[in-house]
Amino acid sequence: MRLICPVRLDYRVRAGRELARFLAGIAEGRIIGRRCPSCRKVYVPPHGCCPTCGVPTTEDVPVADTGTVTTFCIVSVPFEGLALPLPYIYASVLLDGADTPFAHLLRAPRVVIGMRVRAEWAPERAPTLESILGFVPA
């Protein structure tokens, strides 16, 4: 016997200090990471603590809004609450100046790993990732 039932998760995310600072930068058209004082890796979005070294990150680091696609997924399955036309591309972008990839939409007719991209910013910005409309070929 097969049972199909809908699942719904309602939640709210509250930004901590690092995420709030990151989103404030997004509202200003800037992308900010945090550097680990031990291994020197720059994390985007920023972490309060380095996952490798276990020490607090202390230094804000501006990173470019350009980068390289490291992985991607072509999404062909709709889900509730998302108004994007299918299919769309969700990609990990290693931003110039960062050591960890940043996941976001890719607005391109085709994609390959290693592709250079740049952020396409919304004309009016707020402290939300929707201020970046997506990444486009550079």
Residue pairs with C-beta under 8 A, 6 or more apart in sequence:
15 23
15 127
16 48
17 48
18 34
18 45
18 46
18 47
18 48
18 57
19 45
19 46
20 127
21 32
21 46
21 60
22 31
22 32
22 44
22 45
22 46
23 127
23 128
23 129
24 127
25 31
25 32
25 62
26 125
26 127
26 128
26 129
26 131
26 132
27 125
27 126
27 127
27 128
27 131
28 125
29 65
29 121
29 125
29 131
30 62
31 44
31 62
31 63
31 64
31 65
31 95
31 102
31 119
32 44
32 46
32 60
32 61
32 62
32 63
33 42
33 43
33 44
33 45
33 46
33 60
33 61
33 62
33 63
33 95
33 97
33 98
34 42
34 43
34 46
34 47
34 48
34 57
34 58
34 59
34 60
34 61
35 41
35 42
35 43
35 57
35 58
35 59
35 60
35 61
36 42
36 43
36 50
36 52
36 53
36 55
36 57
37 55
37 57
37 58
37 59
38 50
38 53
38 55
39 50
39 52
39 53
41 50
41 52
41 99
41 100
42 61
42 63
42 97
42 98
42 99
42 100
43 50
43 57
43 98
43 99
43 100
44 63
44 95
44 98
44 100
44 102
45 102
46 57
46 60
47 57
48 56
48 57
49 55
49 56
49 57
50 56
50 57
61 97
62 97
63 95
63 96
63 97
63 98
64 95
64 96
64 97
65 95
65 118
65 119
65 121
65 132
66 95
66 96
66 116
66 117
66 118
66 119
66 138
67 93
67 94
67 95
67 96
67 98
67 102
67 116
67 117
67 118
67 135
68 93
68 94
68 114
68 115
68 116
68 117
69 91
69 92
69 93
69 106
69 111
69 112
69 113
69 114
69 115
69 117
69 135
70 91
70 92
70 93
70 94
70 101
70 113
71 91
71 92
71 101
71 113
72 89
72 90
72 91
72 92
72 106
72 111
72 113
73 89
73 90
73 91
74 87
74 88
74 89
74 111
75 86
75 87
75 88
75 89
75 90
76 86
76 87
77 86
78 86
84 105
88 105
89 105
89 106
89 107
89 108
89 111
90 103
90 104
90 105
90 106
91 103
91 104
91 105
91 106
91 111
91 117
91 135
92 101
92 102
92 103
93 101
93 102
93 103
93 104
93 106
93 117
93 135
94 100
94 101
94 102
95 101
95 102
104 119
104 129
104 132
104 134
104 135
105 133
105 134
105 135
106 117
106 134
106 135
106 136
107 120
107 133
107 134
107 135
107 136
108 115
108 117
108 135
108 136
108 137
115 137
116 137
116 138
117 135
117 136
117 137
117 138
118 135
118 136
118 137
118 138
119 132
119 134
119 135
120 132
120 133
120 134
120 135
120 136
121 131
121 132
121 133
122 130
122 131
122 132
122 133
125 131
